[in-house]
């Protein structure tokens, strides 16, 4: 079976990728193997529960949030190709090698409210080219289409790594020797689906087009869509995105009236953009209900965004409802 190390060599040769880019992605994957070792042991490794600290998002940090964040930062500090890091768990960017070429952005452990109840969680990562000149926050504020690589590691029944260098998507499984090996080449997101994912408890807070869209799905074959739909909500975006990559579906976390100042709950730079690149590279679609996700010009490192992603037919249907 093809190891991730050999795959990166193949990708370098086939797509003329910079060795420093693949070395950077290798270091992310290696850090995620160590994160997986911690996640797998749970209470046995003393990593469950609250860290007793908070992050810039205003969220209480779990011990594993902090552990995962530190493991990734330590690994990337050892990569001379990396100039800077942005993390959901860090208020501002972290400058690393002043001669580095790349910027790495990540959510070290997304879905961490699920950690203590043993539901799948994930690491999400994105790699950008560092612009010329001195490093500052603006260096990171590049739209999603400028990502050079993106992916996630899903800590579920299996530990899976999903990666794109913008030449398609590939899936790796962590084996018993602690190596990622290629287990699925070029998965494609089905263009149509009968499965949607949204947190229905927010229904009264949604804007009219989203309320209409979900009402039509719930009407099933008795309504205008003419087919019955099923619903899922894991409250772990990486798990939802992977399900969609594997069998199709549509995921929505729309803007809602709970906090009109926020365009959505999820973060653009290190959640929506990398996951959107993966799905678009696999034939799916992603937007904020009115604009293609990868075209959005970022205004802030921790900027939030509304998210509609998944099977192309459904994403386009939601966009049409928004006029
Ligand atoms: P809610 C996890 O906290 C997360 O950022 C995503 O992974 C997930 O899709 C969403 O928030 C869940 O939000 O409001 O349902 O708890």
py3Dmol code that shows the C-alpha trace and the ligand (Angstrom):
import py3Dmol

protein = """\
ATOM      1  CA  UNK A   1       0.000   0.000   0.000  1.00  0.00           C
ATOM      2  CA  UNK A   2       1.171   3.551  -0.742  1.00  0.00           C
ATOM      3  CA  UNK A   3       2.354   5.380   2.356  1.00  0.00           C
ATOM      4  CA  UNK A   4       1.691   9.097   2.714  1.00  0.00           C
ATOM      5  CA  UNK A   5       5.420   9.694   2.443  1.00  0.00           C
ATOM      6  CA  UNK A   6       5.584   7.901  -0.934  1.00  0.00           C
ATOM      7  CA  UNK A   7       2.388   9.613  -2.073  1.00  0.00           C
ATOM      8  CA  UNK A   8       3.933  13.027  -1.411  1.00  0.00           C
ATOM      9  CA  UNK A   9       6.939  12.046  -3.534  1.00  0.00           C
ATOM     10  CA  UNK A  10       4.573  10.972  -6.327  1.00  0.00           C
ATOM     11  CA  UNK A  11       2.663  14.237  -6.044  1.00  0.00           C
ATOM     12  CA  UNK A  12       5.917  16.228  -6.212  1.00  0.00           C
ATOM     13  CA  UNK A  13       6.983  14.412  -9.373  1.00  0.00           C
ATOM     14  CA  UNK A  14       3.568  14.363 -11.037  1.00  0.00           C
ATOM     15  CA  UNK A  15       2.557  17.944 -10.287  1.00  0.00           C
ATOM     16  CA  UNK A  16       5.974  19.567  -9.830  1.00  0.00           C
ATOM     17  CA  UNK A  17       5.226  20.515  -6.231  1.00  0.00           C
ATOM     18  CA  UNK A  18       7.853  22.278  -4.143  1.00  0.00           C
ATOM     19  CA  UNK A  19       9.550  19.817  -1.758  1.00  0.00           C
ATOM     20  CA  UNK A  20       9.159  22.366   1.032  1.00  0.00           C
ATOM     21  CA  UNK A  21       5.378  22.361   0.507  1.00  0.00           C
ATOM     22  CA  UNK A  22       5.120  18.598   0.794  1.00  0.00           C
ATOM     23  CA  UNK A  23       7.510  18.611   3.764  1.00  0.00           C
ATOM     24  CA  UNK A  24       5.204  21.102   5.475  1.00  0.00           C
ATOM     25  CA  UNK A  25       2.162  18.883   4.856  1.00  0.00           C
ATOM     26  CA  UNK A  26       4.133  15.841   6.050  1.00  0.00           C
ATOM     27  CA  UNK A  27       4.873  17.640   9.331  1.00  0.00           C
ATOM     28  CA  UNK A  28       1.168  18.407   9.784  1.00  0.00           C
ATOM     29  CA  UNK A  29       0.315  14.748   9.186  1.00  0.00           C
ATOM     30  CA  UNK A  30       2.992  13.622  11.662  1.00  0.00           C
ATOM     31  CA  UNK A  31       1.635  15.981  14.334  1.00  0.00           C
ATOM     32  CA  UNK A  32      -1.873  14.614  13.712  1.00  0.00           C
ATOM     33  CA  UNK A  33      -0.610  11.079  14.305  1.00  0.00           C
ATOM     34  CA  UNK A  34       0.524  12.229  17.730  1.00  0.00           C
ATOM     35  CA  UNK A  35      -2.826  13.961  18.298  1.00  0.00           C
ATOM     36  CA  UNK A  36      -4.556  10.708  17.352  1.00  0.00           C
ATOM     37  CA  UNK A  37      -2.510   8.834  19.968  1.00  0.00           C
ATOM     38  CA  UNK A  38      -3.795  11.253  22.628  1.00  0.00           C
ATOM     39  CA  UNK A  39      -7.409  11.193  21.386  1.00  0.00           C
ATOM     40  CA  UNK A  40      -7.490   7.377  21.240  1.00  0.00           C
ATOM     41  CA  UNK A  41      -6.511   7.011  24.906  1.00  0.00           C
ATOM     42  CA  UNK A  42      -8.969   9.639  26.201  1.00  0.00           C
ATOM     43  CA  UNK A  43      -9.307   9.371  29.948  1.00  0.00           C
ATOM     44  CA  UNK A  44      -6.350   6.982  30.075  1.00  0.00           C
ATOM     45  CA  UNK A  45      -4.024   9.747  28.925  1.00  0.00           C
ATOM     46  CA  UNK A  46      -5.586  12.377  31.177  1.00  0.00           C
ATOM     47  CA  UNK A  47      -6.567  14.566  28.217  1.00  0.00           C
ATOM     48  CA  UNK A  48     -10.317  14.848  28.756  1.00  0.00           C
ATOM     49  CA  UNK A  49     -12.154  17.737  30.328  1.00  0.00           C
ATOM     50  CA  UNK A  50     -11.674  21.481  30.429  1.00  0.00           C
ATOM     51  CA  UNK A  51      -8.303  23.196  30.157  1.00  0.00           C
ATOM     52  CA  UNK A  52      -9.491  25.968  32.460  1.00  0.00           C
ATOM     53  CA  UNK A  53      -8.737  28.584  29.784  1.00  0.00           C
ATOM     54  CA  UNK A  54     -10.611  30.308  26.968  1.00  0.00           C
ATOM     55  CA  UNK A  55      -9.785  31.337  23.402  1.00  0.00           C
ATOM     56  CA  UNK A  56     -10.435  34.419  21.299  1.00  0.00           C
ATOM     57  CA  UNK A  57     -13.648  32.808  20.083  1.00  0.00           C
ATOM     58  CA  UNK A  58     -14.993  33.154  23.614  1.00  0.00           C
ATOM     59  CA  UNK A  59     -15.055  29.368  23.981  1.00  0.00           C
ATOM     60  CA  UNK A  60     -13.822  27.317  26.929  1.00  0.00           C
ATOM     61  CA  UNK A  61     -10.838  25.297  25.751  1.00  0.00           C
ATOM     62  CA  UNK A  62     -10.700  21.557  26.282  1.00  0.00           C
ATOM     63  CA  UNK A  63      -7.391  20.056  27.385  1.00  0.00           C
ATOM     64  CA  UNK A  64      -7.148  18.329  24.003  1.00  0.00           C
ATOM     65  CA  UNK A  65      -7.691  21.639  22.165  1.00  0.00           C
ATOM     66  CA  UNK A  66      -4.554  23.000  23.852  1.00  0.00           C
ATOM     67  CA  UNK A  67      -2.559  19.772  23.439  1.00  0.00           C
ATOM     68  CA  UNK A  68      -3.421  19.515  19.729  1.00  0.00           C
ATOM     69  CA  UNK A  69      -2.635  23.195  19.172  1.00  0.00           C
ATOM     70  CA  UNK A  70       0.767  22.877  20.854  1.00  0.00           C
ATOM     71  CA  UNK A  71       1.674  19.684  18.978  1.00  0.00           C
ATOM     72  CA  UNK A  72       0.950  21.353  15.628  1.00  0.00           C
ATOM     73  CA  UNK A  73       2.824  24.561  16.502  1.00  0.00           C
ATOM     74  CA  UNK A  74       5.857  22.610  17.777  1.00  0.00           C
ATOM     75  CA  UNK A  75       5.939  20.493  14.603  1.00  0.00           C
ATOM     76  CA  UNK A  76       5.636  23.503  12.291  1.00  0.00           C
ATOM     77  CA  UNK A  77       8.257  25.514  14.170  1.00  0.00           C
ATOM     78  CA  UNK A  78      10.715  22.805  13.106  1.00  0.00           C
ATOM     79  CA  UNK A  79       9.866  23.420   9.429  1.00  0.00           C
ATOM     80  CA  UNK A  80      12.126  26.144   8.032  1.00  0.00           C
ATOM     81  CA  UNK A  81       9.694  26.451   5.105  1.00  0.00           C
ATOM     82  CA  UNK A  82       6.980  27.784   7.404  1.00  0.00           C
ATOM     83  CA  UNK A  83       6.989  31.549   7.993  1.00  0.00           C
ATOM     84  CA  UNK A  84       3.884  31.784  10.137  1.00  0.00           C
ATOM     85  CA  UNK A  85       0.964  29.986  11.740  1.00  0.00           C
ATOM     86  CA  UNK A  86      -2.627  30.963  12.463  1.00  0.00           C
ATOM     87  CA  UNK A  87      -4.755  28.835  14.766  1.00  0.00           C
ATOM     88  CA  UNK A  88      -8.284  28.979  16.088  1.00  0.00           C
ATOM     89  CA  UNK A  89      -6.691  28.686  19.531  1.00  0.00           C
ATOM     90  CA  UNK A  90      -4.250  31.598  19.092  1.00  0.00           C
ATOM     91  CA  UNK A  91      -5.419  35.217  19.375  1.00  0.00           C
ATOM     92  CA  UNK A  92      -2.978  36.395  16.699  1.00  0.00           C
ATOM     93  CA  UNK A  93      -0.617  34.745  14.223  1.00  0.00           C
ATOM     94  CA  UNK A  94       2.599  33.044  15.352  1.00  0.00           C
ATOM     95  CA  UNK A  95       5.730  34.066  13.436  1.00  0.00           C
ATOM     96  CA  UNK A  96       8.126  31.163  12.890  1.00  0.00           C
ATOM     97  CA  UNK A  97      10.947  31.192  10.292  1.00  0.00           C
ATOM     98  CA  UNK A  98      11.527  34.654   8.824  1.00  0.00           C
ATOM     99  CA  UNK A  99      12.782  33.046   5.601  1.00  0.00           C
ATOM    100  CA  UNK A 100       9.843  30.677   5.311  1.00  0.00           C
ATOM    101  CA  UNK A 101       7.710  30.432   2.183  1.00  0.00           C
ATOM    102  CA  UNK A 102       4.431  29.140   3.592  1.00  0.00           C
ATOM    103  CA  UNK A 103       1.694  30.062   5.987  1.00  0.00           C
ATOM    104  CA  UNK A 104      -0.211  27.315   7.792  1.00  0.00           C
ATOM    105  CA  UNK A 105      -3.662  27.874   9.247  1.00  0.00           C
ATOM    106  CA  UNK A 106      -5.536  25.297  11.292  1.00  0.00           C
ATOM    107  CA  UNK A 107      -8.307  24.429  13.650  1.00  0.00           C
ATOM    108  CA  UNK A 108      -6.363  21.982  15.801  1.00  0.00           C
ATOM    109  CA  UNK A 109      -9.370  20.106  17.085  1.00  0.00           C
ATOM    110  CA  UNK A 110     -12.732  20.965  15.588  1.00  0.00           C
ATOM    111  CA  UNK A 111     -15.848  19.663  17.299  1.00  0.00           C
ATOM    112  CA  UNK A 112     -14.158  19.589  20.676  1.00  0.00           C
ATOM    113  CA  UNK A 113     -17.511  19.664  22.497  1.00  0.00           C
ATOM    114  CA  UNK A 114     -17.677  16.029  21.359  1.00  0.00           C
ATOM    115  CA  UNK A 115     -14.359  14.985  22.911  1.00  0.00           C
ATOM    116  CA  UNK A 116     -15.711  14.024  26.321  1.00  0.00           C
ATOM    117  CA  UNK A 117     -18.584  12.014  24.838  1.00  0.00           C
ATOM    118  CA  UNK A 118     -16.450  10.028  22.375  1.00  0.00           C
ATOM    119  CA  UNK A 119     -17.903  11.426  19.158  1.00  0.00           C
ATOM    120  CA  UNK A 120     -15.647  12.017  16.123  1.00  0.00           C
ATOM    121  CA  UNK A 121     -13.522  15.191  16.061  1.00  0.00           C
ATOM    122  CA  UNK A 122     -11.026  16.518  13.548  1.00  0.00           C
ATOM    123  CA  UNK A 123      -8.024  18.680  12.673  1.00  0.00           C
ATOM    124  CA  UNK A 124      -8.486  21.056   9.719  1.00  0.00           C
ATOM    125  CA  UNK A 125      -5.499  22.622   7.933  1.00  0.00           C
ATOM    126  CA  UNK A 126      -4.767  25.051   5.111  1.00  0.00           C
ATOM    127  CA  UNK A 127      -1.498  26.113   3.434  1.00  0.00           C
ATOM    128  CA  UNK A 128      -0.966  29.494   1.745  1.00  0.00           C
ATOM    129  CA  UNK A 129       2.048  31.108   0.076  1.00  0.00           C
ATOM    130  CA  UNK A 130       3.563  33.869   2.181  1.00  0.00           C
ATOM    131  CA  UNK A 131       3.375  37.162   0.244  1.00  0.00           C
ATOM    132  CA  UNK A 132       6.638  39.110  -0.170  1.00  0.00           C
ATOM    133  CA  UNK A 133       7.540  41.577   2.545  1.00  0.00           C
ATOM    134  CA  UNK A 134       7.305  41.416   6.314  1.00  0.00           C
ATOM    135  CA  UNK A 135       4.885  39.033   7.966  1.00  0.00           C
ATOM    136  CA  UNK A 136       1.697  40.538   9.388  1.00  0.00           C
ATOM    137  CA  UNK A 137      -1.955  39.584   9.799  1.00  0.00           C
ATOM    138  CA  UNK A 138      -2.736  40.771   6.277  1.00  0.00           C
ATOM    139  CA  UNK A 139      -0.252  38.172   4.952  1.00  0.00           C
ATOM    140  CA  UNK A 140      -2.806  35.506   5.953  1.00  0.00           C
ATOM    141  CA  UNK A 141      -5.903  37.235   4.582  1.00  0.00           C
ATOM    142  CA  UNK A 142      -6.010  35.471   1.221  1.00  0.00           C
ATOM    143  CA  UNK A 143      -9.168  34.088  -0.380  1.00  0.00           C
ATOM    144  CA  UNK A 144      -9.672  30.332  -0.362  1.00  0.00           C
ATOM    145  CA  UNK A 145      -8.849  29.880  -4.042  1.00  0.00           C
ATOM    146  CA  UNK A 146      -5.254  30.827  -3.207  1.00  0.00           C
ATOM    147  CA  UNK A 147      -4.714  27.815  -0.946  1.00  0.00           C
ATOM    148  CA  UNK A 148      -1.873  25.588  -2.132  1.00  0.00           C
ATOM    149  CA  UNK A 149      -2.982  22.596  -0.069  1.00  0.00           C
ATOM    150  CA  UNK A 150      -5.758  21.809   2.390  1.00  0.00           C
ATOM    151  CA  UNK A 151      -7.224  18.876   4.230  1.00  0.00           C
ATOM    152  CA  UNK A 152      -8.314  17.344   7.469  1.00  0.00           C
ATOM    153  CA  UNK A 153      -7.662  14.459   9.833  1.00  0.00           C
ATOM    154  CA  UNK A 154     -10.798  12.784  11.183  1.00  0.00           C
ATOM    155  CA  UNK A 155     -10.412  11.027  14.552  1.00  0.00           C
ATOM    156  CA  UNK A 156     -13.316   8.607  14.205  1.00  0.00           C
ATOM    157  CA  UNK A 157     -13.659   4.799  14.217  1.00  0.00           C
ATOM    158  CA  UNK A 158     -10.650   5.088  11.911  1.00  0.00           C
ATOM    159  CA  UNK A 159      -8.171   7.948  11.860  1.00  0.00           C
ATOM    160  CA  UNK A 160      -8.336   9.282   8.292  1.00  0.00           C
ATOM    161  CA  UNK A 161      -6.280  11.926   6.491  1.00  0.00           C
ATOM    162  CA  UNK A 162      -7.885  13.654   3.508  1.00  0.00           C
ATOM    163  CA  UNK A 163      -5.665  15.931   1.387  1.00  0.00           C
ATOM    164  CA  UNK A 164      -5.767  18.036  -1.743  1.00  0.00           C
ATOM    165  CA  UNK A 165      -2.967  19.852  -3.578  1.00  0.00           C
ATOM    166  CA  UNK A 166      -5.643  21.091  -6.053  1.00  0.00           C
ATOM    167  CA  UNK A 167      -5.218  18.051  -8.284  1.00  0.00           C
ATOM    168  CA  UNK A 168      -8.082  16.076  -6.788  1.00  0.00           C
ATOM    169  CA  UNK A 169      -8.537  14.553  -3.334  1.00  0.00           C
ATOM    170  CA  UNK A 170      -7.104  11.404  -1.738  1.00  0.00           C
ATOM    171  CA  UNK A 171      -7.899   9.528   1.492  1.00  0.00           C
ATOM    172  CA  UNK A 172      -5.437   7.810   3.847  1.00  0.00           C
ATOM    173  CA  UNK A 173      -6.044   5.567   6.843  1.00  0.00           C
ATOM    174  CA  UNK A 174      -3.747   5.392   9.873  1.00  0.00           C
ATOM    175  CA  UNK A 175      -2.544   1.782  10.131  1.00  0.00           C
ATOM    176  CA  UNK A 176      -1.486  -0.216  13.164  1.00  0.00           C
ATOM    177  CA  UNK A 177       2.130   0.847  12.607  1.00  0.00           C
ATOM    178  CA  UNK A 178       1.249   4.515  12.934  1.00  0.00           C
ATOM    179  CA  UNK A 179       1.533   5.247   9.201  1.00  0.00           C
ATOM    180  CA  UNK A 180      -1.031   6.885   6.919  1.00  0.00           C
ATOM    181  CA  UNK A 181      -1.597   4.616   3.898  1.00  0.00           C
ATOM    182  CA  UNK A 182      -3.640   5.387   0.776  1.00  0.00           C
ATOM    183  CA  UNK A 183      -7.046   3.705   1.057  1.00  0.00           C
ATOM    184  CA  UNK A 184      -9.206   5.695  -1.371  1.00  0.00           C
ATOM    185  CA  UNK A 185      -8.066   7.594  -4.463  1.00  0.00           C
ATOM    186  CA  UNK A 186     -10.103  10.463  -5.930  1.00  0.00           C
ATOM    187  CA  UNK A 187     -13.467  10.171  -4.165  1.00  0.00           C
ATOM    188  CA  UNK A 188     -16.184  12.276  -5.797  1.00  0.00           C
ATOM    189  CA  UNK A 189     -19.092  14.053  -4.106  1.00  0.00           C
ATOM    190  CA  UNK A 190     -22.379  12.810  -5.701  1.00  0.00           C
ATOM    191  CA  UNK A 191     -24.103  15.725  -7.459  1.00  0.00           C
ATOM    192  CA  UNK A 192     -27.475  14.870  -5.908  1.00  0.00           C
ATOM    193  CA  UNK A 193     -28.473  13.794  -2.425  1.00  0.00           C
ATOM    194  CA  UNK A 194     -31.320  12.933  -0.067  1.00  0.00           C
ATOM    195  CA  UNK A 195     -29.455  13.856   3.134  1.00  0.00           C
ATOM    196  CA  UNK A 196     -29.111  17.246   4.811  1.00  0.00           C
ATOM    197  CA  UNK A 197     -27.280  18.402   7.924  1.00  0.00           C
ATOM    198  CA  UNK A 198     -28.330  21.451   9.929  1.00  0.00           C
ATOM    199  CA  UNK A 199     -28.908  22.230  13.613  1.00  0.00           C
ATOM    200  CA  UNK A 200     -32.724  22.350  13.577  1.00  0.00           C
ATOM    201  CA  UNK A 201     -32.858  23.914  17.057  1.00  0.00           C
ATOM    202  CA  UNK A 202     -31.921  27.228  15.424  1.00  0.00           C
ATOM    203  CA  UNK A 203     -34.870  27.156  13.001  1.00  0.00           C
ATOM    204  CA  UNK A 204     -36.681  30.169  14.439  1.00  0.00           C
ATOM    205  CA  UNK A 205     -33.510  32.246  14.045  1.00  0.00           C
ATOM    206  CA  UNK A 206     -32.919  31.521  10.325  1.00  0.00           C
ATOM    207  CA  UNK A 207     -33.559  33.955   7.509  1.00  0.00           C
ATOM    208  CA  UNK A 208     -36.524  33.265   5.217  1.00  0.00           C
ATOM    209  CA  UNK A 209     -34.686  31.503   2.332  1.00  0.00           C
ATOM    210  CA  UNK A 210     -33.161  28.938   4.705  1.00  0.00           C
ATOM    211  CA  UNK A 211     -36.490  28.386   6.459  1.00  0.00           C
ATOM    212  CA  UNK A 212     -38.104  27.836   3.041  1.00  0.00           C
ATOM    213  CA  UNK A 213     -35.341  25.484   1.897  1.00  0.00           C
ATOM    214  CA  UNK A 214     -35.520  23.273   4.990  1.00  0.00           C
ATOM    215  CA  UNK A 215     -39.346  23.281   4.949  1.00  0.00           C
ATOM    216  CA  UNK A 216     -39.220  21.953   1.379  1.00  0.00           C
ATOM    217  CA  UNK A 217     -36.798  19.199   2.426  1.00  0.00           C
ATOM    218  CA  UNK A 218     -39.053  18.245   5.350  1.00  0.00           C
ATOM    219  CA  UNK A 219     -42.083  18.146   3.025  1.00  0.00           C
ATOM    220  CA  UNK A 220     -40.328  15.346   1.176  1.00  0.00           C
ATOM    221  CA  UNK A 221     -42.214  13.659  -1.678  1.00  0.00           C
ATOM    222  CA  UNK A 222     -45.370  15.576  -0.736  1.00  0.00           C
ATOM    223  CA  UNK A 223     -43.630  18.881  -1.547  1.00  0.00           C
ATOM    224  CA  UNK A 224     -41.913  20.658  -4.454  1.00  0.00           C
ATOM    225  CA  UNK A 225     -38.690  18.622  -4.150  1.00  0.00           C
ATOM    226  CA  UNK A 226     -40.617  15.405  -4.845  1.00  0.00           C
ATOM    227  CA  UNK A 227     -38.411  13.128  -2.733  1.00  0.00           C
ATOM    228  CA  UNK A 228     -37.951  12.275   0.924  1.00  0.00           C
ATOM    229  CA  UNK A 229     -34.825  13.481   2.716  1.00  0.00           C
ATOM    230  CA  UNK A 230     -32.968  12.136   5.752  1.00  0.00           C
ATOM    231  CA  UNK A 231     -31.236  14.349   8.338  1.00  0.00           C
ATOM    232  CA  UNK A 232     -27.938  14.128  10.194  1.00  0.00           C
ATOM    233  CA  UNK A 233     -26.288  16.478  12.725  1.00  0.00           C
ATOM    234  CA  UNK A 234     -23.050  15.332  14.388  1.00  0.00           C
ATOM    235  CA  UNK A 235     -21.991  18.802  15.618  1.00  0.00           C
ATOM    236  CA  UNK A 236     -18.537  18.041  14.244  1.00  0.00           C
ATOM    237  CA  UNK A 237     -18.003  19.688  10.874  1.00  0.00           C
ATOM    238  CA  UNK A 238     -15.127  17.405   9.844  1.00  0.00           C
ATOM    239  CA  UNK A 239     -17.338  14.345  10.351  1.00  0.00           C
ATOM    240  CA  UNK A 240     -20.178  15.933   8.360  1.00  0.00           C
ATOM    241  CA  UNK A 241     -17.852  16.948   5.516  1.00  0.00           C
ATOM    242  CA  UNK A 242     -16.317  13.476   5.353  1.00  0.00           C
ATOM    243  CA  UNK A 243     -19.766  11.855   5.194  1.00  0.00           C
ATOM    244  CA  UNK A 244     -20.607  14.209   2.318  1.00  0.00           C
ATOM    245  CA  UNK A 245     -17.330  13.394   0.555  1.00  0.00           C
ATOM    246  CA  UNK A 246     -18.133   9.690   0.867  1.00  0.00           C
ATOM    247  CA  UNK A 247     -21.879   9.608   0.036  1.00  0.00           C
ATOM    248  CA  UNK A 248     -23.086  13.120  -0.762  1.00  0.00           C
ATOM    249  CA  UNK A 249     -25.272  15.442   1.267  1.00  0.00           C
ATOM    250  CA  UNK A 250     -25.643  19.113   2.098  1.00  0.00           C
ATOM    251  CA  UNK A 251     -24.394  20.849   5.243  1.00  0.00           C
ATOM    252  CA  UNK A 252     -25.683  24.235   6.367  1.00  0.00           C
ATOM    253  CA  UNK A 253     -24.625  26.506   9.183  1.00  0.00           C
ATOM    254  CA  UNK A 254     -26.437  29.689   8.090  1.00  0.00           C
ATOM    255  CA  UNK A 255     -26.392  33.172   9.466  1.00  0.00           C
ATOM    256  CA  UNK A 256     -29.042  33.439  12.166  1.00  0.00           C
ATOM    257  CA  UNK A 257     -30.629  36.138  14.297  1.00  0.00           C
ATOM    258  CA  UNK A 258     -29.057  35.041  17.600  1.00  0.00           C
ATOM    259  CA  UNK A 259     -26.170  37.424  16.945  1.00  0.00           C
ATOM    260  CA  UNK A 260     -26.894  39.684  13.956  1.00  0.00           C
ATOM    261  CA  UNK A 261     -23.326  41.011  14.128  1.00  0.00           C
ATOM    262  CA  UNK A 262     -22.001  37.585  13.125  1.00  0.00           C
ATOM    263  CA  UNK A 263     -22.399  36.405   9.488  1.00  0.00           C
ATOM    264  CA  UNK A 264     -22.312  32.826  10.816  1.00  0.00           C
ATOM    265  CA  UNK A 265     -20.765  30.603  13.488  1.00  0.00           C
ATOM    266  CA  UNK A 266     -18.008  28.854  11.528  1.00  0.00           C
ATOM    267  CA  UNK A 267     -14.632  30.399  10.709  1.00  0.00           C
ATOM    268  CA  UNK A 268     -13.625  31.208   7.173  1.00  0.00           C
ATOM    269  CA  UNK A 269      -9.836  30.889   7.180  1.00  0.00           C
ATOM    270  CA  UNK A 270      -9.287  27.568   8.952  1.00  0.00           C
ATOM    271  CA  UNK A 271     -12.636  25.772   8.731  1.00  0.00           C
ATOM    272  CA  UNK A 272     -14.752  26.800   5.737  1.00  0.00           C
ATOM    273  CA  UNK A 273     -11.960  27.509   3.243  1.00  0.00           C
ATOM    274  CA  UNK A 274      -9.931  24.291   3.625  1.00  0.00           C
ATOM    275  CA  UNK A 275     -13.018  22.059   3.812  1.00  0.00           C
ATOM    276  CA  UNK A 276     -14.537  23.872   0.821  1.00  0.00           C
ATOM    277  CA  UNK A 277     -11.387  23.367  -1.242  1.00  0.00           C
ATOM    278  CA  UNK A 278     -11.452  19.634  -0.501  1.00  0.00           C
ATOM    279  CA  UNK A 279     -15.116  19.301  -1.499  1.00  0.00           C
ATOM    280  CA  UNK A 280     -14.798  21.478  -4.603  1.00  0.00           C
ATOM    281  CA  UNK A 281     -11.765  19.424  -5.684  1.00  0.00           C
ATOM    282  CA  UNK A 282     -14.002  16.345  -5.327  1.00  0.00           C
ATOM    283  CA  UNK A 283     -16.809  17.833  -7.443  1.00  0.00           C
ATOM    284  CA  UNK A 284     -18.844  19.368  -4.635  1.00  0.00           C
ATOM    285  CA  UNK A 285     -19.748  23.014  -4.072  1.00  0.00           C
ATOM    286  CA  UNK A 286     -19.518  25.529  -1.229  1.00  0.00           C
ATOM    287  CA  UNK A 287     -20.772  29.066  -0.614  1.00  0.00           C
ATOM    288  CA  UNK A 288     -21.959  31.438   2.085  1.00  0.00           C
ATOM    289  CA  UNK A 289     -25.458  31.275   0.521  1.00  0.00           C
ATOM    290  CA  UNK A 290     -24.721  34.100  -1.928  1.00  0.00           C
ATOM    291  CA  UNK A 291     -21.013  33.932  -2.883  1.00  0.00           C
ATOM    292  CA  UNK A 292     -18.668  31.073  -3.737  1.00  0.00           C
ATOM    293  CA  UNK A 293     -16.754  30.316  -0.528  1.00  0.00           C
ATOM    294  CA  UNK A 294     -13.310  30.323  -2.147  1.00  0.00           C
ATOM    295  CA  UNK A 295     -13.922  33.786  -3.647  1.00  0.00           C
ATOM    296  CA  UNK A 296     -14.641  35.548  -0.360  1.00  0.00           C
ATOM    297  CA  UNK A 297     -12.059  38.220   0.402  1.00  0.00           C
ATOM    298  CA  UNK A 298     -11.133  37.785   4.100  1.00  0.00           C
ATOM    299  CA  UNK A 299     -11.251  40.786   6.424  1.00  0.00           C
ATOM    300  CA  UNK A 300     -10.012  39.121   9.603  1.00  0.00           C
ATOM    301  CA  UNK A 301      -8.054  36.095  10.787  1.00  0.00           C
ATOM    302  CA  UNK A 302     -10.963  34.741  12.877  1.00  0.00           C
ATOM    303  CA  UNK A 303     -13.706  35.971  10.574  1.00  0.00           C
ATOM    304  CA  UNK A 304     -16.909  33.960  10.728  1.00  0.00           C
ATOM    305  CA  UNK A 305     -18.959  32.945   7.708  1.00  0.00           C
ATOM    306  CA  UNK A 306     -22.266  31.312   6.813  1.00  0.00           C
ATOM    307  CA  UNK A 307     -21.706  27.893   5.240  1.00  0.00           C
ATOM    308  CA  UNK A 308     -23.672  25.897   2.670  1.00  0.00           C
ATOM    309  CA  UNK A 309     -21.627  23.043   1.213  1.00  0.00           C
ATOM    310  CA  UNK A 310     -21.931  19.610  -0.334  1.00  0.00           C
ATOM    311  CA  UNK A 311     -23.688  18.094  -3.343  1.00  0.00           C
ATOM    312  CA  UNK A 312     -23.725  20.643  -6.150  1.00  0.00           C
ATOM    313  CA  UNK A 313     -27.461  20.405  -6.917  1.00  0.00           C
ATOM    314  CA  UNK A 314     -28.456  21.333  -3.362  1.00  0.00           C
ATOM    315  CA  UNK A 315     -25.885  24.111  -2.907  1.00  0.00           C
ATOM    316  CA  UNK A 316     -27.020  25.712  -6.174  1.00  0.00           C
ATOM    317  CA  UNK A 317     -30.670  25.347  -5.103  1.00  0.00           C
ATOM    318  CA  UNK A 318     -29.977  27.208  -1.852  1.00  0.00           C
ATOM    319  CA  UNK A 319     -28.139  29.971  -3.738  1.00  0.00           C
ATOM    320  CA  UNK A 320     -31.126  30.428  -6.060  1.00  0.00           C
ATOM    321  CA  UNK A 321     -33.439  30.811  -3.073  1.00  0.00           C
ATOM    322  CA  UNK A 322     -31.221  33.673  -1.910  1.00  0.00           C
ATOM    323  CA  UNK A 323     -31.780  35.476  -5.211  1.00  0.00           C
TER     324      UNK A 323
END
"""
ligand_1 = """\
16
LIG
P -23.672 23.659 17.160
C -18.005 22.565 16.429
O -18.054 23.386 17.580
C -18.388 23.428 15.235
O -17.468 24.464 15.080
C -18.488 22.580 13.981
O -17.572 21.538 13.943
C -19.920 22.071 14.037
O -20.458 21.792 12.735
C -20.669 23.225 14.702
O -19.699 23.978 15.430
C -21.731 22.721 15.665
O -22.425 23.859 16.136
O -24.262 25.055 17.259
O -24.615 22.661 16.534
O -23.079 23.154 18.454
"""
view = py3Dmol.view(width=600, height=400)
view.addModel(protein, "pdb")
view.setStyle({"model": 0}, {"cartoon": {"style": "trace"}})
view.addModel(ligand_1, "xyz")
view.setStyle({"model": 1}, {"stick": {}})
view.zoomTo()
view.show()
